[in-house]
Amino acid sequence: MTLDNLLSESAGQNSNRTFIKFEGRKLSYAKADHLVSLCTGGLRAIGLQARERAAILMENCPEYIITYFAILRAGGITIPVNTFLTPDEVSYILRDSGTKMLIYSEGFASHVEKLKRSVPELNALKFDDIPRKEISPPVIFDSDVAVFLYTSGTTGFPKGAMLTHANLVSNAKSSARALQVTRRDRFLLFLPLFHSFAFTACVLVPIYSGASIVLLKSVKPFSNVIKSIIRHRITLLAGVPTIYNILANKKLPVLMRIFLKLLLNIRACISGAAALPADTLRTFETRFKVPLIEGYGLTEASPVVAVNPLNGIRKPSSVGLPVQGVEAAIIDEDGIKAPAGVVGELLVKGPNVMKGYFNKEEETWAALRDGWLYTGDLAKIDEDGYIYIVDRKKDMIIVDGMNIYPREVEDIIMKIASVEECAMVGIPDGRGSEAPLLFIKKKEGAVVNEAEIRDFLKGRIAPFKIPRKIIFIDEFPKTATGKIKKTELRKRPV
C-alpha cells in the first residue's frame, strides 16, 4: 500500500469524520482527500513529474498535510524542510536533493528570495498559488521512494534518508497497533510537521486508524497546549521529554489544577525524539496518573523502532520492545552478536528501514549491511527483549581508555532538585584523551554551585566519570524537537 492509498482508503471509510481541527476550522477526511486530488492536478500542471522532488517550507497548518500528500499522489518525492534552518542550510538541501519545486508559506518569503538566488532554477510558490485541477494521477508503487528526510547532520553535512511508501505505511500500522489507536482517538499535534516522529505518530497513525488530529502552529504559547487538551478532550498526546519535564515540575496555579482533573481524558502520553529522564517519567506519572510511554526511533527507520507496552510490563529506563515486524540485535566491537545485558551497537531490521541515503553510497553501505540498519546507538537488550539505550556511539567519551556514557551521568544529575537540564560532552584534552565537561541549566530561582554538584556525584559514579569542569548556562542550544545540540556545546570556549 502507498501513502496515497492509505489516505484515500481512510477517506472512503471515514468520509464525514473530522480529520483535522485547526484554529476554528474543521476538515473532514473526504474534504481533505478531495483537496489533495485537486492540488495533485495542479502540481502536475505546473511541471512536477514522477520521481521529481518537491520541498515544503511551511509552519504547521492543514495546507502542509494537503501539500505533502498531493506531491506523493502526483508521483513526486516530498522533501519536508526544517523551518528552523537558515537559507544557506535550506539551499544545501535543495541542491543536494535536486529539488526544483518549493511550496512555502508567507512567513518564509524572505527565505525564498535568498533561495532563488542560490538555486536559480527553483520554482517557488505558495499553497494558494497551486492550480486546482482534476486529473488521473500516475501509478505509484509501495516500493517507490516517498520522502527524503534530511538527518540533523551531527557530523558533516546532512544526509537525505530515502523512505519508501512501504517503509512509512508499515511503521504507521505497527505504531497504531502498539498504541491501540482507534477512530475514537483525538491526537494533539504541536510538534513541527517536518519532523519524522511528529508526522508518523501524529499524522500517519491517525490516518491509518481514522482518528482525528487537533493541530497547533507550535508549542508556544504553552497555555494553548493546555487549553487544547481540555477543549478538544485529547486522548493521545505525543511530545518530547522537554514538554513532559515542564509539566512534571511546573508549579500548579488554579488553571493547572483544573487541567489536572480533566487530563484523565488522556489515556496515554508518548515521548520520543530524545531520551526521557527516569525522574521526569516518575514525577509526571505521579502527578497526572497517566501512563507516559517512552519509545525509540530514528529517521532512517521511519522512525519508530520500539515502544513500551501500553498495558504490559514497562521497565524503568527501557524504551520497550520492538514494534511488530521489527527485529533488534546488539553487536560488540568485533561485530559479534552480544548476549543479553551486554552493551554494544544497536542494529535494527524490518520493513520500516530506509532504502538508503540519496547519492551517498559510502554512507549507505556504512549504515545498511546484510539487511540490518546500524543505528550508531549504544544499547543493551535484556532477557525479555526490552531495549535500553545507553548513549549515542559518537557521544561516548573516552578518558584514558575508559568509556563514559554521558547519559548515565546526566540521569544522576537530573535527580538534583535544583537542576532543570544538563548535558555532558567530551572535548580533546591535548594528550590523546578527552575531558568530560558538564553543562547545567538551573531551575528558576535555584541556588547550586559546582562544589555541591561534585559532592553529589562522589560515591555515585566512578572517579574517572566525574566531569573535569562544570559550566552553568542560561539556555541550551536545541533542535526544533527539543534535543540538546551537543555539537554546539563542544564548540563553546571553556
C-alpha positions as CSV (number, residue, x, y, z in Angstrom):
1,M,0.0,0.0,0.0
2,T,1.2,3.5,-0.8
3,L,0.7,6.6,1.4
4,D,-1.7,7.9,-1.2
5,N,-3.8,4.7,-0.9
6,L,-3.7,5.0,2.9
7,L,-5.3,8.4,2.8
8,S,-7.9,7.6,0.1
9,E,-8.9,4.3,1.8
10,S,-9.3,6.1,5.2
11,A,-11.3,8.9,3.5
12,G,-13.6,6.2,2.0
13,Q,-14.2,4.6,5.4
14,N,-14.4,7.8,7.4
15,S,-15.8,10.2,4.9
16,N,-17.5,12.7,7.2
17,R,-15.4,12.2,10.2
18,T,-13.2,15.1,11.3
19,F,-9.6,14.6,10.1
20,I,-8.1,17.9,11.2
21,K,-9.1,20.7,13.5
22,F,-7.1,23.9,13.2
23,E,-7.8,27.4,14.6
24,G,-11.6,27.0,14.5
25,R,-11.6,25.2,11.2
26,K,-12.6,21.6,10.6
27,L,-11.5,19.4,7.7
28,S,-13.2,16.1,7.1
29,Y,-11.4,13.1,5.6
30,A,-13.4,13.3,2.4
31,K,-12.7,17.1,2.0
32,A,-9.0,16.6,2.7
33,D,-8.8,13.8,0.1
34,H,-10.6,15.9,-2.5
35,L,-8.2,18.8,-1.9
36,V,-5.3,16.5,-2.3
37,S,-6.6,15.4,-5.6
38,L,-7.2,18.9,-6.9
39,C,-3.7,20.0,-5.8
40,T,-2.2,16.9,-7.4
41,G,-3.6,18.0,-10.7
42,G,-2.2,21.5,-10.1
43,L,1.3,20.2,-9.3
44,R,1.3,18.1,-12.4
45,A,0.1,21.0,-14.5
46,I,3.0,23.2,-13.4
47,G,5.6,20.6,-14.1
48,L,6.0,18.1,-11.3
49,Q,6.9,14.8,-12.8
50,A,7.1,11.3,-11.3
51,R,10.1,10.8,-9.0
52,E,10.9,14.5,-9.0
53,R,11.4,16.2,-5.7
54,A,9.2,19.0,-4.2
55,A,10.0,20.6,-0.9
56,I,7.7,22.1,1.7
57,L,8.7,25.1,3.8
58,M,5.7,25.9,5.9
59,E,4.7,26.2,9.5
60,N,2.1,23.8,11.0
61,C,-1.2,24.1,9.1
62,P,-3.6,21.8,7.3
63,E,-2.2,23.0,4.0
64,Y,1.1,21.4,4.9
65,I,-0.5,18.0,5.1
66,I,-2.5,18.5,1.9
67,T,0.6,19.5,0.1
68,Y,2.6,16.6,1.4
69,F,0.1,14.1,0.1
70,A,-0.5,16.0,-3.2
71,I,3.2,15.7,-4.0
72,L,3.0,12.0,-3.4
73,R,-0.2,11.5,-5.4
74,A,1.4,13.3,-8.3
75,G,4.2,10.7,-8.2
76,G,6.7,13.0,-6.7
77,I,9.0,12.8,-3.7
78,T,8.3,15.0,-0.7
79,I,11.2,17.0,1.0
80,P,10.0,18.3,4.4
81,V,12.3,21.2,5.2
82,N,13.2,22.1,8.8
83,T,11.8,25.6,9.3
84,F,14.5,26.5,11.8
85,L,17.3,26.2,9.2
86,T,19.0,29.3,7.7
87,P,18.5,30.0,3.9
88,D,22.1,28.6,3.3
89,E,21.2,25.4,5.1
90,V,18.0,25.0,3.1
91,S,19.8,25.8,-0.1
92,Y,22.2,22.9,0.6
93,I,19.2,20.5,1.0
94,L,17.6,21.8,-2.2
95,R,20.8,21.4,-4.2
96,D,21.7,18.1,-2.7
97,S,18.3,16.5,-3.4
98,G,18.0,18.1,-6.9
99,T,14.7,19.8,-5.8
100,K,13.3,22.2,-8.4
101,M,9.9,23.0,-6.7
102,L,9.2,24.5,-3.3
103,I,5.8,25.2,-1.7
104,Y,6.1,27.7,1.1
105,S,4.0,29.9,3.3
106,E,4.1,33.7,3.6
107,G,6.3,33.7,6.7
108,F,9.2,32.3,4.7
109,A,9.0,34.8,1.8
110,S,12.4,36.4,2.8
111,H,14.0,32.9,2.9
112,V,12.6,32.2,-0.6
113,E,14.1,35.4,-2.1
114,K,17.5,34.3,-0.9
115,L,16.9,30.7,-2.1
116,K,16.1,31.8,-5.6
117,R,19.5,33.5,-5.8
118,S,21.3,30.3,-4.8
119,V,19.0,27.9,-6.7
120,P,18.1,29.9,-9.8
121,E,16.0,27.1,-11.3
122,L,13.8,26.8,-8.2
123,N,10.0,27.1,-8.9
124,A,8.8,28.5,-5.6
125,L,5.1,29.1,-5.0
126,K,2.6,29.4,-2.1
127,F,-0.1,26.9,-1.4
128,D,-2.9,29.1,-2.7
129,D,-1.0,29.5,-6.0
130,I,-1.2,25.8,-6.8
131,P,-3.8,25.4,-9.5
132,R,-6.8,23.2,-8.7
133,K,-7.2,20.7,-11.5
134,E,-8.8,17.2,-11.8
135,I,-6.5,14.6,-13.4
136,S,-5.8,10.9,-13.4
137,P,-2.7,10.6,-11.2
138,P,0.2,8.4,-12.3
139,V,0.6,4.9,-11.0
140,I,2.9,4.7,-8.0
141,F,4.2,1.6,-6.1
142,D,4.8,1.0,-2.4
143,S,8.5,0.3,-3.3
144,D,8.8,3.9,-4.7
145,V,10.6,6.5,-2.6
146,A,8.1,8.8,-0.9
147,V,10.2,11.1,1.2
148,F,13.7,12.4,1.6
149,L,14.2,13.2,5.3
150,Y,17.4,15.0,6.0
151,T,19.2,14.0,9.1
152,S,20.4,16.6,11.5
153,G,24.0,16.4,10.3
154,T,25.7,16.0,13.6
155,T,28.9,15.4,11.7
156,G,29.5,16.9,8.3
157,F,26.6,17.8,6.0
158,P,23.1,16.4,6.5
159,K,22.1,13.2,4.5
160,G,18.8,12.6,2.8
161,A,17.3,9.3,4.1
162,M,15.2,7.8,1.4
163,L,12.0,6.3,2.9
164,T,9.6,4.4,0.7
165,H,5.8,4.3,0.8
166,A,6.1,0.8,2.2
167,N,8.5,1.9,4.9
168,L,6.1,4.6,6.2
169,V,2.9,2.7,5.9
170,S,4.3,-0.3,7.7
171,N,5.6,1.9,10.5
172,A,2.2,3.7,10.8
173,K,0.4,0.3,11.1
174,S,2.8,-1.2,13.7
175,S,2.8,2.1,15.8
176,A,-1.0,2.3,15.7
177,R,-1.2,-1.3,16.9
178,A,1.3,-0.8,19.7
179,L,-0.7,2.2,20.9
180,Q,-4.1,0.5,20.3
181,V,-5.4,3.5,18.4
182,T,-9.0,3.6,17.2
183,R,-11.1,6.1,15.3
184,R,-12.3,7.5,18.6
185,D,-8.9,8.9,19.5
186,R,-8.0,12.5,19.2
187,F,-4.3,13.5,18.8
188,L,-2.8,16.8,19.7
189,L,-0.1,17.8,17.2
190,F,2.1,20.7,18.2
191,L,5.5,19.3,17.2
192,P,6.8,20.6,13.8
193,L,5.4,18.6,10.9
194,F,8.8,18.4,9.2
195,H,10.0,16.0,12.0
196,S,9.7,12.3,11.3
197,F,8.3,11.5,14.8
198,A,5.6,14.1,14.6
199,F,4.5,13.1,11.1
200,T,4.4,9.4,11.6
201,A,3.0,9.4,15.2
202,C,0.5,12.3,14.8
203,V,-0.5,12.2,11.1
204,L,0.1,8.8,9.6
205,V,-1.1,6.8,12.6
206,P,-4.3,8.8,12.9
207,I,-5.0,8.4,9.1
208,Y,-4.4,4.6,9.4
209,S,-6.9,4.5,12.3
210,G,-9.4,7.0,11.1
211,A,-8.7,9.2,14.2
212,S,-8.8,13.0,14.5
213,I,-5.9,15.5,14.7
214,V,-6.0,18.7,16.6
215,L,-3.3,20.8,15.0
216,L,-1.4,23.7,16.6
217,K,1.0,26.1,14.9
218,S,3.6,25.4,17.6
219,V,4.1,24.6,21.2
220,K,4.2,28.3,22.1
221,P,2.5,29.7,23.9
222,F,2.3,26.6,26.1
223,S,-1.0,27.7,27.5
224,N,-2.5,26.9,24.1
225,V,-1.4,23.3,24.5
226,I,-3.2,23.0,27.9
227,K,-6.3,24.7,26.6
228,S,-6.4,22.4,23.6
229,I,-6.1,19.3,25.7
230,I,-9.1,20.4,27.7
231,R,-11.2,21.9,25.0
232,H,-10.8,19.1,22.5
233,R,-10.7,16.3,25.0
234,I,-7.5,14.9,23.7
235,T,-6.9,11.2,24.2
236,L,-3.3,10.8,22.9
237,L,-0.5,13.3,23.4
238,A,2.8,12.9,21.6
239,G,5.7,15.1,22.8
240,V,9.4,15.3,23.5
241,P,11.0,15.0,27.0
242,T,11.3,18.8,27.4
243,I,7.5,19.1,27.4
244,Y,6.9,16.4,29.9
245,N,9.7,17.8,32.1
246,I,7.9,21.2,32.1
247,L,4.6,19.5,33.0
248,A,6.1,17.3,35.7
249,N,7.8,20.2,37.5
250,K,5.6,23.2,36.8
251,K,4.0,24.9,39.8
252,L,0.3,24.3,39.8
253,P,-1.8,27.5,39.7
254,V,-5.6,27.3,39.6
255,L,-5.6,26.7,35.8
256,M,-3.2,23.8,36.1
257,R,-5.3,22.2,38.9
258,I,-8.3,22.3,36.6
259,F,-6.1,20.8,33.9
260,L,-5.0,18.1,36.2
261,K,-8.6,17.0,36.9
262,L,-9.5,17.0,33.2
263,L,-6.3,15.3,32.0
264,L,-7.8,12.0,32.8
265,N,-9.4,12.0,29.4
266,I,-5.9,11.4,28.0
267,R,-5.3,7.6,28.0
268,A,-1.6,7.8,27.2
269,C,1.2,10.2,26.6
270,I,4.1,9.2,24.2
271,S,7.6,10.5,24.5
272,G,10.0,10.4,21.6
273,A,12.8,12.1,19.7
274,A,15.2,12.2,22.7
275,A,16.0,10.3,25.9
276,L,13.4,10.6,28.7
277,P,15.0,11.1,32.1
278,A,13.7,8.5,34.5
279,D,13.0,11.1,37.1
280,T,10.8,13.0,34.7
281,L,8.8,9.9,34.0
282,R,8.2,9.1,37.7
283,T,7.3,12.7,38.6
284,F,4.9,13.1,35.6
285,E,3.1,9.8,36.2
286,T,2.8,10.5,40.0
287,R,1.3,13.9,39.3
288,F,-1.0,13.1,36.4
289,K,-1.9,9.4,36.9
290,V,-1.5,8.9,33.1
291,P,0.9,6.4,31.6
292,L,3.9,8.1,29.9
293,I,5.1,5.7,27.2
294,E,8.7,6.1,26.1
295,G,9.7,4.8,22.7
296,Y,12.7,4.8,20.5
297,G,13.3,5.5,16.8
298,L,15.5,7.2,14.3
299,T,14.8,8.9,11.0
300,E,16.3,6.0,9.0
301,A,13.6,3.7,10.5
302,S,10.6,5.8,9.6
303,P,11.1,6.4,12.6
304,V,9.6,4.1,15.3
305,V,11.6,1.1,16.3
306,A,10.4,0.3,19.8
307,V,7.8,1.4,22.4
308,N,6.9,0.3,25.9
309,P,3.8,-1.8,26.1
310,L,0.7,0.2,26.8
311,N,-0.9,-2.4,29.0
312,G,2.0,-4.8,29.6
313,I,5.2,-4.5,31.6
314,R,7.0,-1.2,31.4
315,K,10.6,-1.4,32.6
316,P,12.3,1.6,34.1
317,S,14.8,3.3,31.7
318,S,13.8,0.9,28.9
319,V,12.4,2.1,25.5
320,G,10.4,-1.0,25.4
321,L,10.0,-3.8,22.8
322,P,10.4,-3.7,19.1
323,V,7.2,-2.9,17.3
324,Q,5.5,-5.6,15.2
325,G,7.7,-6.7,12.3
326,V,10.9,-5.1,13.6
327,E,13.9,-7.0,14.9
328,A,16.7,-5.7,17.1
329,A,20.1,-7.0,17.9
330,I,23.3,-5.9,19.7
331,I,26.8,-6.4,18.3
332,D,30.1,-6.0,20.1
333,E,33.2,-4.2,18.8
334,D,34.1,-7.3,16.8
335,G,30.8,-7.3,15.0
336,I,29.7,-10.4,17.0
337,K,26.1,-10.7,18.4
338,A,26.3,-9.8,22.1
339,P,24.4,-11.8,24.8
340,A,21.6,-10.3,26.9
341,G,22.7,-7.4,29.1
342,V,25.9,-6.6,27.2
343,V,26.3,-3.1,25.8
344,G,27.1,-2.7,22.1
345,E,25.8,-1.1,18.9
346,L,22.1,-1.5,18.3
347,L,21.1,-3.0,14.9
348,V,17.6,-2.9,13.5
349,K,15.9,-4.9,10.7
350,G,12.4,-4.6,9.4
351,P,10.0,-3.2,6.7
352,N,10.4,0.3,8.2
353,V,14.2,0.6,7.4
354,M,15.1,3.2,4.8
355,K,16.3,2.4,1.2
356,G,19.5,4.3,1.8
357,Y,20.9,7.8,1.7
358,F,20.4,9.8,-1.5
359,N,23.5,9.9,-3.7
360,K,25.7,8.7,-0.8
361,E,26.8,5.1,-1.5
362,E,29.6,5.0,1.1
363,E,27.4,6.3,3.9
364,T,24.6,3.9,2.8
365,W,27.0,1.0,3.0
366,A,28.1,2.0,6.4
367,A,24.5,2.2,7.7
368,L,23.0,-0.8,5.8
369,R,24.7,-4.2,5.8
370,D,23.2,-7.6,5.4
371,G,19.7,-6.3,5.8
372,W,20.5,-4.6,9.2
373,L,20.5,-0.9,10.0
374,Y,23.5,0.1,12.1
375,T,21.9,2.8,14.3
376,G,25.1,4.2,15.9
377,D,23.4,3.9,19.3
378,L,24.9,2.1,22.2
379,A,22.3,-0.1,23.9
380,K,21.6,-3.4,25.6
381,I,18.8,-5.9,25.3
382,D,17.6,-7.9,28.4
383,E,16.4,-11.5,28.5
384,D,12.8,-10.4,27.8
385,G,13.8,-8.4,24.7
386,Y,13.5,-4.9,26.2
387,I,15.9,-2.4,24.8
388,Y,17.9,0.1,26.9
389,I,19.6,3.0,25.1
390,V,22.9,3.7,26.8
391,D,24.1,6.6,24.6
392,R,25.0,7.7,21.1
393,K,28.1,5.9,19.9
394,K,29.5,9.2,18.8
395,D,28.7,10.8,22.2
396,M,30.7,8.3,24.1
397,I,33.6,9.9,25.9
398,I,36.9,8.1,26.2
399,V,39.1,9.1,29.2
400,D,42.4,7.4,29.3
401,G,41.0,4.4,27.5
402,M,37.9,4.2,29.8
403,N,34.4,4.6,28.2
404,I,32.0,7.1,29.7
405,Y,28.4,7.1,28.6
406,P,27.2,10.7,29.2
407,R,23.6,9.7,29.7
408,E,24.5,7.7,32.8
409,V,25.9,10.8,34.4
410,E,23.1,13.1,33.1
411,D,20.5,10.8,34.6
412,I,22.2,11.1,38.0
413,I,22.5,14.9,37.8
414,M,18.8,15.1,36.9
415,K,18.0,13.8,40.4
416,I,19.2,17.1,41.9
417,A,16.2,19.2,42.6
418,S,17.7,22.4,41.5
419,V,18.8,21.2,38.1
420,E,16.4,21.7,35.2
421,E,18.5,20.3,32.3
422,C,22.0,19.0,31.8
423,A,24.3,17.6,29.1
424,M,27.8,16.1,29.2
425,V,30.2,16.2,26.3
426,G,33.8,15.3,25.7
427,I,36.5,17.5,24.2
428,P,40.1,16.7,23.3
429,D,42.4,17.4,26.2
430,G,45.6,17.6,24.1
431,R,47.1,14.4,25.4
432,G,45.3,11.9,23.3
433,S,42.3,11.6,25.7
434,E,39.2,13.5,26.3
435,A,38.0,15.9,29.0
436,P,34.4,15.4,30.1
437,L,32.5,18.7,30.5
438,L,29.1,19.0,32.2
439,F,26.7,21.8,31.3
440,I,23.9,22.6,33.7
441,K,20.8,24.8,33.5
442,K,19.4,25.6,36.9
443,K,15.7,25.8,37.7
444,E,14.4,29.3,38.0
445,G,15.4,30.7,41.5
446,A,17.5,27.7,42.3
447,V,20.9,28.1,44.0
448,V,23.5,25.4,43.5
449,N,27.3,25.6,42.9
450,E,30.0,23.4,41.4
451,A,31.2,22.0,44.7
452,E,27.7,20.8,45.6
453,I,27.4,19.0,42.2
454,R,30.7,17.3,42.7
455,D,29.8,16.3,46.3
456,F,26.6,14.8,44.9
457,L,28.4,12.7,42.3
458,K,31.0,11.3,44.7
459,G,30.2,7.7,45.5
460,R,27.5,7.6,42.8
461,I,29.8,7.2,39.8
462,A,33.5,6.1,39.4
463,P,36.0,8.9,39.8
464,F,37.1,8.9,36.1
465,K,33.4,9.7,35.2
466,I,33.5,12.9,37.3
467,P,33.4,15.9,34.9
468,R,36.6,17.8,34.5
469,K,34.6,21.1,34.5
470,I,31.1,22.1,35.3
471,I,29.6,25.0,33.4
472,F,26.3,26.7,34.3
473,I,24.4,28.2,31.3
474,D,21.1,30.1,30.9
475,E,19.8,28.1,27.9
476,F,20.8,25.1,25.9
477,P,21.1,25.2,22.1
478,K,18.4,22.8,20.8
479,T,16.9,21.3,17.7
480,A,13.3,22.0,16.8
481,T,12.1,19.0,18.7
482,G,14.0,19.7,21.9
483,K,17.2,17.7,21.5
484,I,20.2,19.4,23.0
485,K,22.8,20.2,20.3
486,K,25.9,18.6,21.8
487,T,27.9,19.5,18.8
488,E,27.4,23.2,19.6
489,L,28.3,22.6,23.3
490,R,31.6,21.0,22.2
491,K,32.5,24.2,20.3
492,R,32.0,26.5,23.2
493,P,35.0,28.2,24.7
494,V,35.7,26.9,28.3
